[in-house]
Amino acid sequence: MEHTVEKAAFSGSGTLLSGVPVELKLLAAGYCRHPEFFTLRGGSWKAVPFPAGFALIRHPDHGYILFDTGYSRRFVEETRRLPQLLYRMITPVTFREEDSAVSQLKRMGIAAEEIGYVVLSHFHADHTAGLRDFPHARFIYKREAYAAVRKLGPLAAVKAGYLSGLLPEDFEARSSFMEDAKPYPLPEAFPFAGGYDLFGDGSLVAVDLPGHAAGQTGLLLRTGHGEYFLCADAVWSSRAFRENRKPHAAARIIMANAGEYEDSFRRLVRLHEEFPQLRIIPSHCGDALRRHGKEDGA
């Protein structure tokens, strides 16, 4: 069924979402290192850590939900041989088993079986490596994102940052598509197209962020502390959108579509300017993960 939706008027309170509030905890499972200049024009040539961020969300009706998963030991296992080894060589990863999403949740008293959904921003390995650890979760993502990688050969998959062995054997059977969700109206001033209302209650609204990877999406949500936009890899750091500093031109090598990336980048800068109260969280920004990581206890 085709949905139609009109833009919502911007309320005086500055809120984007009127739906059910959730609880949120921002975490990271391992990290990789890159020269800063690669991700931030004018940055240092020194290699700096980029945490593999993920989010734990607790919905009052749907229970525990993850947004991405970070790294897991399976990333190491899947990159032992060529051509997959090239991935690990280009992206040096530091990971300990206790850093995995499933291990961190266990220390919080949350069993892997309690995760009901994993929302995937895109299919790069640092976002999907923990999927096999959650045997009862359903996976929610853009149909376009999976279609772009699922039939790639080994070398093309590595170039696209995709490792098929990270996905459970029943991945497709446990999948749902964002495009099938009800559209969610966002204010005229919101610089991105209207979102996908994943549960139909305005609690989790996925928003298209194309460019870095095919079908990449971010996630809008509201907690008792305010509103958040988990913007995945639309930027690698908060400084990028705050200071309007794009990545180095060399970063185009790893982008699915450089033109779409630049468009999403410009829109994210505008989003920060139009909605300064919105907490924008890039997946790999250590400062943002630390600053907002303990504001809500999921």
N, C-alpha and C positions, 0 to 999 in steps of 0.2 A: 504494500500500500504506500502511495506517495504522500508524504506529509508536507504541509505548508505552514509557515510560521511568520509572524510579523515581529519586527524589532520592538523591544520593550523600551519605554521611556526611562530615562535616567532619573532615579529617585533622589530626593534631596539628601537622604542619608548616605548616599554614595555606595549603596550595596548593589552587588551584581546578582547575587543569588537570594531567592526568597524561600528556598526549599529546606529540607531537613538538615540540621547541623550534624556534623560528625566529629569524632576525635581523631587526632593526627599525631604521629610520631615520625620524625625524619631520621633516617639511619643511613649507614654506608656499609657495603660488604667488599672490602679490599679497595685497592687503588692502583692506578697506573701513573706513569711519569712522562711528561712531555716538556720541551722548552716552552716557557710561558708565551714567547712572542708568536708561536704558532697559533694560539687561541685568542690572543689579545694584541692587536696591532700596537707596536711600540713597547711591548713587554720585554722582560728579561730573556736572554738566551739560556739562562740556567733552567735545568729540568726541575719542574715543580710537581707535587702530587695532585692528582685529580681523583677524588674519591668516587667510587661507583655507588652513587646514592640510590636509595629506594625509600618508599614510604609505607608505613603501616597505618591503616585507616580502620576505625571501628564505627560501623553503621548501626544505628539502633535496631534495625530490623534484619539486616543482612549479615551482621556479624563482622568478622575480620576480613579485610581486603588488602592486597598489596598493590602498589603501583611500582612495577618493575621488581627486579630481585637482586641486582648487583652481581658480583662474581661468585663462583663456587669452585670447589675442587674439580668439577667436571670441565671447567675451562682449561685447566692444566692438562687433564687427560686428553681432551679433544685437540690440543695443539702440540702433541708430542712429535708428530711426523709432518713432513712436507705434503702438500703446500700449507696446511693449517699452521705449521710452526712459524711461518712468515708472520702471521698475526701476532704471535707472542714476541717475536723479534722486533717488530715495528712498534708494538705497544707493550713495553716491559711492565709486568703486573706483579704487585706484592699482595699476597693473600695468605691468610691463616685460616684453618678450619673453623676456629672459634669466631671468625669474622663473618661467616656465611649468614644469610638471612635466617635459615632454619635454626642455626645454633643460637643466634641472638634472640629469636622468638622463644626458644626453649628456656633460656635463662629468665625470660619474662613470665614464664608459666603458660605459654601459648603453644599448643601442640601443632605440628604441621597439618594434621587433619582438620584443624579448626579454620584454616584459611579457605574461605568459600570462593573467592575470586582473585585473579591476578589480572590487573589492567596493564597492558603492554603499550608503552609509548611508541616503540619501534623494535626491530629485530636485531639490533647489534648485540654482540655476545655479552657485553658488560651490563646489559639490561635483561638478558634471558637466561643467564647461566644457572640460576637456581630453580628453574621451572620444575625439574624432575623431583624436587624435594617436597612438592605439595600435591599429593596424589588425589585429593578430592576437589581441588580448585577447578573452577571454570575459567577460561581465558577469554578476555575481551580485548579486541584490537580492531584496527581498520582492515577491512578486506584487502584493500590496496597494498597495505604494508606487507602482508604475507605473500600475496600474489607476486610481488616484485622479487622475492628471494627464493621461494620454495622449489623452483626448478633449475636454479643456477648450478653450473658445474663447480667442481672443487675450487679452482683458481678464481673464478668470477665471484664465488661466494665469499672467499677470503677478502677480496677487494671490496665487497659490499659489507664486510664486518659481520657476516652471518655464518654460524656453525650449526648445521642441521642436527648434529648429534646431541645438542643441548635440549632439544625438544622431546617431550615424552612420546612414546609410540602412539598413544591415543590422543595426541594433541588436537587434531582436527575434530575428533568426536566431542571434545570438551570445549569447543570454541564457540563464541558468539561474536557477531560483528557490530561495531559501533554504528555503521550506516543504517542498521535496522532499528536503532533506538529512536525514540520520539525527539524531534528537534526542540531545542531550548532557546527561547528568545533572549537576546542580550541587548544592552542599551545601544542607541545609535552611535554614541561616542566610542564604543568598544571597537578597536581596530581590526579584529578578526571576525570571520563569519560566525553566525550563530552556532551553538554547540549541540552535542549529542547528549541527551538526558539519559544516562545509562540505566538508572533504576526507575525513571518516570516520576521521581519525587523532588527533583531539583537539588539532590544532595551531591552528586558527582556528575559534572558536565565536562565532557571531552571536547577539545577545541583543536582544529587542524593547525599544524605547525610544519608545513612542508619545507623540503630543501635539504636538511641534514641527512635525512633518510626518507625513502618513499613511505608515504602514509603516516609520518610521525604525528603524534598528537600530544597535547598537554592536558592537564586536568585541573579544572576549577572546583573548589570546595570551600565550605564555610565551617568554622569551628566556633567555640566560645570565645576565642581570642581575636577572631577576624577572618578575613577571606584570603585564600591562598591560590596561587597559580603555579602548579608544578609544571615547569616549561620544558622538561626533558633536556635535549641537547640543542635547543634553538639558540642558546648561547652557552658558553662553558663557564662563565663567571658572572656575578652580579655587576662587577665593574664594567662589563661590556655594554649592558643596556643603560646603566647609570651615566657612563661617560661617553656613550655613543662611539665605542671602539670596536670595529669589526675585527675578525681574525685576519691573520696574514693571508695574502693571496695564495700561498702554498697550501692552505687548508682546503682549497677547492678540490684537491686531489681526492679527498675522502668524502666529498659531498655527493649526494645522489643528483642534486640539481642546484648549481651555484646561484642561478638567477632566483629561484624560489627561496633559497636560503637568505639572500639579501633582502628579499621582500618581507619574509618573516621577521628578520632582524629589525628592519625599519618599523614594522608594526609593533614589535615588542618594546622598542624605545618609546613609541607613542603611547603604548599601554601604560608604561611607567609614568609618563608625563600626565596622562589623562586621569589615571586612577592611582595616585601616590600612596593611598592607604592599602593597596593590594600588595600582599607579600609574594613576590615573584621568586621562585626557587628553582635555579638550574640544577640538574642532577649531579653535576660534577663540581659545584662550588662549595668548597669546604667552609668558607666563611658563612654562607647562607645556611648550610646544614647545621653548623654549630649554633648560630644565632637563634634560629627558630626551632631547633631540634627538640627542645624541652618545653615548649610553650603549651602543648596539649599532650596529655597522657592517653594514648590509645589503649 
